[in-house]
Amino acid sequence: MSINDDTHDKLTKAYLEYFKEVALFEKHGGERTMQSSRKWLREIRKLAKIRMDEIKSEFDAKKEARKKS
């Protein structure tokens, strides 16, 4: 992942990686593909939590700006 990617981009890339790995797991099974699929799910969960906080912060900032104007 590039250093310039925002959380939304990282989340999208993590989902695409998960999608590839889960397709391999469903086709072949196996421990490696199972572990990799689960790894990407954990990454998605971590990034989703970060993104939720970002969205809440943006909302709060806009709400404060509306109150001031």
N, CA, C and O atoms as CSV, one atom per row, in Angstrom:
chain,resi,resn,atom,element,x,y,z
A,1,MET,N,N,0.836,-1.175,0.000
A,1,MET,CA,C,0.000,0.000,0.000
A,1,MET,C,C,0.884,1.243,0.000
A,1,MET,O,O,1.891,1.310,0.705
A,2,SER,N,N,0.500,2.187,-0.775
A,2,SER,CA,C,1.256,3.423,-0.888
A,2,SER,C,C,1.112,4.256,0.380
A,2,SER,O,O,0.103,4.179,1.081
A,3,ILE,N,N,2.133,5.045,0.658
A,3,ILE,CA,C,2.106,5.899,1.851
A,3,ILE,C,C,1.035,6.974,1.738
A,3,ILE,O,O,0.559,7.477,2.756
A,4,ASN,N,N,0.646,7.338,0.506
A,4,ASN,CA,C,-0.324,8.401,0.284
A,4,ASN,C,C,-1.774,7.922,0.340
A,4,ASN,O,O,-2.693,8.737,0.256
A,5,ASP,N,N,-1.988,6.642,0.477
A,5,ASP,CA,C,-3.355,6.125,0.521
A,5,ASP,C,C,-4.054,6.561,1.802
A,5,ASP,O,O,-3.484,6.494,2.891
A,6,ASP,N,N,-5.298,7.009,1.655
A,6,ASP,CA,C,-6.076,7.292,2.849
A,6,ASP,C,C,-6.734,5.987,3.320
A,6,ASP,O,O,-6.610,4.950,2.668
A,7,THR,N,N,-7.415,6.052,4.430
A,7,THR,CA,C,-7.990,4.844,5.029
A,7,THR,C,C,-8.997,4.185,4.094
A,7,THR,O,O,-9.069,2.959,4.020
A,8,HIS,N,N,-9.772,4.995,3.382
A,8,HIS,CA,C,-10.761,4.436,2.456
A,8,HIS,C,C,-10.075,3.609,1.373
A,8,HIS,O,O,-10.540,2.520,1.038
A,9,ASP,N,N,-8.972,4.119,0.823
A,9,ASP,CA,C,-8.229,3.377,-0.196
A,9,ASP,C,C,-7.646,2.087,0.369
A,9,ASP,O,O,-7.687,1.042,-0.280
A,10,LYS,N,N,-7.104,2.166,1.578
A,10,LYS,CA,C,-6.547,0.965,2.215
A,10,LYS,C,C,-7.631,-0.079,2.452
A,10,LYS,O,O,-7.403,-1.275,2.274
A,11,LEU,N,N,-8.808,0.384,2.854
A,11,LEU,CA,C,-9.934,-0.519,3.093
A,11,LEU,C,C,-10.356,-1.209,1.798
A,11,LEU,O,O,-10.626,-2.410,1.783
A,12,THR,N,N,-10.409,-0.447,0.725
A,12,THR,CA,C,-10.771,-1.013,-0.580
A,12,THR,C,C,-9.739,-2.044,-1.033
A,12,THR,O,O,-10.102,-3.120,-1.507
A,13,LYS,N,N,-8.461,-1.718,-0.889
A,13,LYS,CA,C,-7.399,-2.657,-1.285
A,13,LYS,C,C,-7.426,-3.917,-0.426
A,13,LYS,O,O,-7.216,-5.021,-0.928
A,14,ALA,N,N,-7.684,-3.750,0.866
A,14,ALA,CA,C,-7.757,-4.916,1.754
A,14,ALA,C,C,-8.907,-5.823,1.345
A,14,ALA,O,O,-8.773,-7.047,1.370
A,15,TYR,N,N,-10.038,-5.232,0.968
A,15,TYR,CA,C,-11.170,-6.053,0.528
A,15,TYR,C,C,-10.817,-6.812,-0.742
A,15,TYR,O,O,-11.152,-7.990,-0.868
A,16,LEU,N,N,-10.148,-6.157,-1.684
A,16,LEU,CA,C,-9.783,-6.834,-2.929
A,16,LEU,C,C,-8.824,-7.994,-2.658
A,16,LEU,O,O,-8.934,-9.048,-3.284
A,17,GLU,N,N,-7.882,-7.805,-1.728
A,17,GLU,CA,C,-6.976,-8.890,-1.356
A,17,GLU,C,C,-7.753,-10.033,-0.696
A,17,GLU,O,O,-7.513,-11.205,-0.984
A,18,TYR,N,N,-8.676,-9.682,0.183
A,18,TYR,CA,C,-9.514,-10.697,0.825
A,18,TYR,C,C,-10.309,-11.469,-0.218
A,18,TYR,O,O,-10.402,-12.694,-0.156
A,19,PHE,N,N,-10.881,-10.748,-1.175
A,19,PHE,CA,C,-11.699,-11.382,-2.210
A,19,PHE,C,C,-10.876,-12.402,-2.997
A,19,PHE,O,O,-11.365,-13.492,-3.294
A,20,LYS,N,N,-9.632,-12.059,-3.338
A,20,LYS,CA,C,-8.756,-12.991,-4.053
A,20,LYS,C,C,-8.460,-14.226,-3.211
A,20,LYS,O,O,-8.528,-15.354,-3.698
A,21,GLU,N,N,-8.127,-13.996,-1.934
A,21,GLU,CA,C,-7.758,-15.113,-1.070
A,21,GLU,C,C,-8.934,-16.034,-0.762
A,21,GLU,O,O,-8.772,-17.253,-0.720
A,22,VAL,N,N,-10.108,-15.463,-0.549
A,22,VAL,CA,C,-11.259,-16.304,-0.234
A,22,VAL,C,C,-11.678,-17.114,-1.467
A,22,VAL,O,O,-12.174,-18.233,-1.336
A,23,ALA,N,N,-11.479,-16.553,-2.659
A,23,ALA,CA,C,-11.772,-17.312,-3.884
A,23,ALA,C,C,-10.844,-18.521,-3.985
A,23,ALA,O,O,-11.278,-19.615,-4.346
A,24,LEU,N,N,-9.568,-18.317,-3.663
A,24,LEU,CA,C,-8.625,-19.440,-3.665
A,24,LEU,C,C,-8.987,-20.465,-2.599
A,24,LEU,O,O,-8.904,-21.671,-2.832
A,25,PHE,N,N,-9.387,-19.979,-1.429
A,25,PHE,CA,C,-9.772,-20.891,-0.350
A,25,PHE,C,C,-10.976,-21.727,-0.760
A,25,PHE,O,O,-10.998,-22.937,-0.535
A,26,GLU,N,N,-11.968,-21.097,-1.355
A,26,GLU,CA,C,-13.166,-21.836,-1.754
A,26,GLU,C,C,-12.885,-22.815,-2.883
A,26,GLU,O,O,-13.544,-23.850,-2.989
A,27,LYS,N,N,-11.912,-22.496,-3.724
A,27,LYS,CA,C,-11.573,-23.386,-4.837
A,27,LYS,C,C,-10.711,-24.564,-4.386
A,27,LYS,O,O,-10.958,-25.707,-4.770
A,28,HIS,N,N,-9.683,-24.270,-3.555
A,28,HIS,CA,C,-8.710,-25.296,-3.199
A,28,HIS,C,C,-8.763,-25.737,-1.741
A,28,HIS,O,O,-8.265,-26.811,-1.401
A,29,GLY,N,N,-9.360,-24.920,-0.878
A,29,GLY,CA,C,-9.283,-25.228,0.549
A,29,GLY,C,C,-7.860,-25.000,1.024
A,29,GLY,O,O,-7.116,-24.253,0.389
A,30,GLY,N,N,-7.481,-25.597,2.074
A,30,GLY,CA,C,-6.105,-25.513,2.534
A,30,GLY,C,C,-5.920,-24.517,3.656
A,30,GLY,O,O,-6.668,-23.550,3.801
A,31,GLU,N,N,-4.890,-24.791,4.447
A,31,GLU,CA,C,-4.639,-23.978,5.625
A,31,GLU,C,C,-4.072,-22.606,5.269
A,31,GLU,O,O,-4.454,-21.608,5.880
A,32,ARG,N,N,-3.165,-22.538,4.289
A,32,ARG,CA,C,-2.560,-21.266,3.930
A,32,ARG,C,C,-3.601,-20.264,3.451
A,32,ARG,O,O,-3.588,-19.103,3.861
A,33,THR,N,N,-4.502,-20.714,2.584
A,33,THR,CA,C,-5.520,-19.796,2.066
A,33,THR,C,C,-6.541,-19.433,3.144
A,33,THR,O,O,-7.086,-18.329,3.142
A,34,MET,N,N,-6.795,-20.364,4.060
A,34,MET,CA,C,-7.689,-20.054,5.180
A,34,MET,C,C,-7.066,-18.981,6.057
A,34,MET,O,O,-7.735,-18.020,6.438
A,35,GLN,N,N,-5.791,-19.142,6.378
A,35,GLN,CA,C,-5.104,-18.162,7.217
A,35,GLN,C,C,-5.028,-16.804,6.538
A,35,GLN,O,O,-5.234,-15.774,7.180
A,36,SER,N,N,-4.738,-16.798,5.260
A,36,SER,CA,C,-4.636,-15.540,4.523
A,36,SER,C,C,-5.987,-14.829,4.442
A,36,SER,O,O,-6.057,-13.609,4.584
A,37,SER,N,N,-7.043,-15.583,4.217
A,37,SER,CA,C,-8.391,-14.999,4.184
A,37,SER,C,C,-8.726,-14.356,5.519
A,37,SER,O,O,-9.261,-13.248,5.566
A,38,ARG,N,N,-8.412,-15.048,6.595
A,38,ARG,CA,C,-8.692,-14.524,7.936
A,38,ARG,C,C,-7.827,-13.308,8.248
A,38,ARG,O,O,-8.276,-12.374,8.913
A,39,LYS,N,N,-6.581,-13.324,7.764
A,39,LYS,CA,C,-5.700,-12.171,7.959
A,39,LYS,C,C,-6.309,-10.920,7.331
A,39,LYS,O,O,-6.318,-9.851,7.942
A,40,TRP,N,N,-6.819,-11.059,6.106
A,40,TRP,CA,C,-7.407,-9.903,5.423
A,40,TRP,C,C,-8.708,-9.471,6.082
A,40,TRP,O,O,-9.028,-8.282,6.088
A,41,LEU,N,N,-9.456,-10.404,6.629
A,41,LEU,CA,C,-10.661,-10.020,7.380
A,41,LEU,C,C,-10.300,-9.207,8.622
A,41,LEU,O,O,-10.984,-8.240,8.958
A,42,ARG,N,N,-9.226,-9.603,9.297
A,42,ARG,CA,C,-8.778,-8.827,10.466
A,42,ARG,C,C,-8.338,-7.427,10.048
A,42,ARG,O,O,-8.627,-6.449,10.738
A,43,GLU,N,N,-7.650,-7.333,8.933
A,43,GLU,CA,C,-7.208,-6.033,8.430
A,43,GLU,C,C,-8.410,-5.160,8.066
A,43,GLU,O,O,-8.425,-3.966,8.365
A,44,ILE,N,N,-9.400,-5.748,7.431
A,44,ILE,CA,C,-10.622,-5.010,7.082
A,44,ILE,C,C,-11.295,-4.494,8.349
A,44,ILE,O,O,-11.716,-3.339,8.401
A,45,ARG,N,N,-11.396,-5.336,9.363
A,45,ARG,CA,C,-12.021,-4.931,10.620
A,45,ARG,C,C,-11.262,-3.769,11.256
A,45,ARG,O,O,-11.871,-2.809,11.728
A,46,LYS,N,N,-9.926,-3.857,11.268
A,46,LYS,CA,C,-9.106,-2.795,11.852
A,46,LYS,C,C,-9.303,-1.486,11.086
A,46,LYS,O,O,-9.498,-0.435,11.698
A,47,LEU,N,N,-9.253,-1.542,9.759
A,47,LEU,CA,C,-9.406,-0.341,8.944
A,47,LEU,C,C,-10.817,0.232,9.037
A,47,LEU,O,O,-10.998,1.450,9.003
A,48,ALA,N,N,-11.817,-0.641,9.153
A,48,ALA,CA,C,-13.200,-0.173,9.276
A,48,ALA,C,C,-13.381,0.629,10.561
A,48,ALA,O,O,-14.074,1.646,10.564
A,49,LYS,N,N,-12.766,0.181,11.647
A,49,LYS,CA,C,-12.857,0.909,12.912
A,49,LYS,C,C,-12.200,2.282,12.791
A,49,LYS,O,O,-12.735,3.278,13.278
A,50,ILE,N,N,-11.048,2.328,12.143
A,50,ILE,CA,C,-10.364,3.608,11.938
A,50,ILE,C,C,-11.224,4.530,11.088
A,50,ILE,O,O,-11.363,5.713,11.396
A,51,ARG,N,N,-11.803,3.991,10.020
A,51,ARG,CA,C,-12.626,4.810,9.126
A,51,ARG,C,C,-13.880,5.316,9.835
A,51,ARG,O,O,-14.301,6.452,9.614
A,52,MET,N,N,-14.473,4.487,10.678
A,52,MET,CA,C,-15.648,4.925,11.450
A,52,MET,C,C,-15.297,6.139,12.302
A,52,MET,O,O,-16.073,7.091,12.378
A,53,ASP,N,N,-14.136,6.108,12.938
A,53,ASP,CA,C,-13.705,7.235,13.754
A,53,ASP,C,C,-13.454,8.481,12.903
A,53,ASP,O,O,-13.788,9.594,13.311
A,54,GLU,N,N,-12.869,8.291,11.727
A,54,GLU,CA,C,-12.640,9.424,10.828
A,54,GLU,C,C,-13.958,10.068,10.398
A,54,GLU,O,O,-14.089,11.292,10.392
A,55,ILE,N,N,-14.918,9.240,10.042
A,55,ILE,CA,C,-16.217,9.756,9.604
A,55,ILE,C,C,-16.891,10.510,10.741
A,55,ILE,O,O,-17.451,11.585,10.527
A,56,LYS,N,N,-16.843,9.959,11.940
A,56,LYS,CA,C,-17.445,10.630,13.098
A,56,LYS,C,C,-16.774,11.976,13.358
A,56,LYS,O,O,-17.450,12.964,13.646
A,57,SER,N,N,-15.453,12.016,13.257
A,57,SER,CA,C,-14.722,13.270,13.467
A,57,SER,C,C,-15.098,14.313,12.427
A,57,SER,O,O,-15.298,15.482,12.755
A,58,GLU,N,N,-15.196,13.884,11.163
A,58,GLU,CA,C,-15.598,14.806,10.102
A,58,GLU,C,C,-17.005,15.342,10.349
A,58,GLU,O,O,-17.266,16.530,10.162
A,59,PHE,N,N,-17.892,14.473,10.765
A,59,PHE,CA,C,-19.264,14.880,11.048
A,59,PHE,C,C,-19.296,15.902,12.184
A,59,PHE,O,O,-19.959,16.935,12.086
A,60,ASP,N,N,-18.576,15.602,13.255
A,60,ASP,CA,C,-18.542,16.507,14.398
A,60,ASP,C,C,-17.962,17.864,14.020
A,60,ASP,O,O,-18.456,18.898,14.471
A,61,ALA,N,N,-16.910,17.867,13.188
A,61,ALA,CA,C,-16.295,19.126,12.760
A,61,ALA,C,C,-17.281,19.954,11.935
A,61,ALA,O,O,-17.377,21.169,12.112
A,62,LYS,N,N,-18.011,19.296,11.040
A,62,LYS,CA,C,-19.001,20.012,10.227
A,62,LYS,C,C,-20.142,20.527,11.095
A,62,LYS,O,O,-20.669,21.614,10.862
A,63,LYS,N,N,-20.512,19.748,12.083
A,63,LYS,CA,C,-21.592,20.154,12.993
A,63,LYS,C,C,-21.179,21.388,13.788
A,63,LYS,O,O,-21.976,22.307,13.975
A,64,GLU,N,N,-19.939,21.405,14.253
A,64,GLU,CA,C,-19.427,22.566,14.987
A,64,GLU,C,C,-19.353,23.789,14.087
A,64,GLU,O,O,-19.661,24.896,14.527
A,65,ALA,N,N,-18.956,23.610,12.848
A,65,ALA,CA,C,-18.857,24.726,11.897
A,65,ALA,C,C,-20.241,25.320,11.624
A,65,ALA,O,O,-20.377,26.536,11.483
A,66,ARG,N,N,-21.266,24.468,11.548
A,66,ARG,CA,C,-22.627,24.949,11.332
A,66,ARG,C,C,-23.111,25.737,12.535
A,66,ARG,O,O,-23.819,26.732,12.378
A,67,LYS,N,N,-22.739,25.309,13.732
A,67,LYS,CA,C,-23.169,26.014,14.941
A,67,LYS,C,C,-22.562,27.411,14.998
A,67,LYS,O,O,-23.208,28.359,15.444
A,68,LYS,N,N,-21.323,27.531,14.544
A,68,LYS,CA,C,-20.620,28.810,14.606
A,68,LYS,C,C,-21.129,29.805,13.573
A,68,LYS,O,O,-20.998,31.014,13.762
A,69,SER,N,N,-21.707,29.309,12.484
A,69,SER,CA,C,-22.155,30.232,11.442
A,69,SER,C,C,-23.601,30.601,11.563
A,69,SER,O,O,-24.112,31.372,10.750
